[in-house]
Amino acid sequence: MQTKIEVFTDGNDDYTYVLPDYYADTCIDYGQLAKIREKRRVIHKEKRTIYGSPCHSDIETTDIENFNGILR
């Protein structure tokens, strides 16, 4: 059984170009969470599969967002 690396990011497409430089796309489950905003409020979250088969219910970015808030 092969364990894949799971990566979840925001909708910034830069990661889609950088990650393959470091990991084979067959070794990574990569999903994005794009937040759709209106008047600075999140009105919808769109979950996308970029590589592999990430579980859409696991795709979230709040852990790192909360961590970043602590560091500010």
VENNORLIN-V238336 format. One record per backbone hydrogen bond with DSSP energy under -0.5 kcal/mol. NH is the residue of the N-H (numbers start at 1). CO is the residue of the C=O. If there is no record, write none. Layout:
BEGIN
<<NH	CO> <NH	CO>>
END
This chain:
BEGIN
<<4	2> <5	27> <7	5> <7	29> <9	31> <11	33> <15	12> <16	13> <17	13> <17	14> <18	14> <19	15> <21	18> <22	18> <22	19> <23	19> <27	24> <28	25> <29	5> <30	28> <30	51> <31	7> <31	29> <32	48> <33	9> <34	32> <34	46> <35	33> <36	34> <36	44> <37	35> <38	41> <41	38> <43	36> <44	36> <46	34> <47	45> <48	32> <50	30> <50	48> <51	30> <54	51> <56	54> <58	55> <59	55> <59	56> <60	58> <65	61> <66	62> <67	63> <68	64> <69	65> <70	66> <71	67> <72	68>>
END
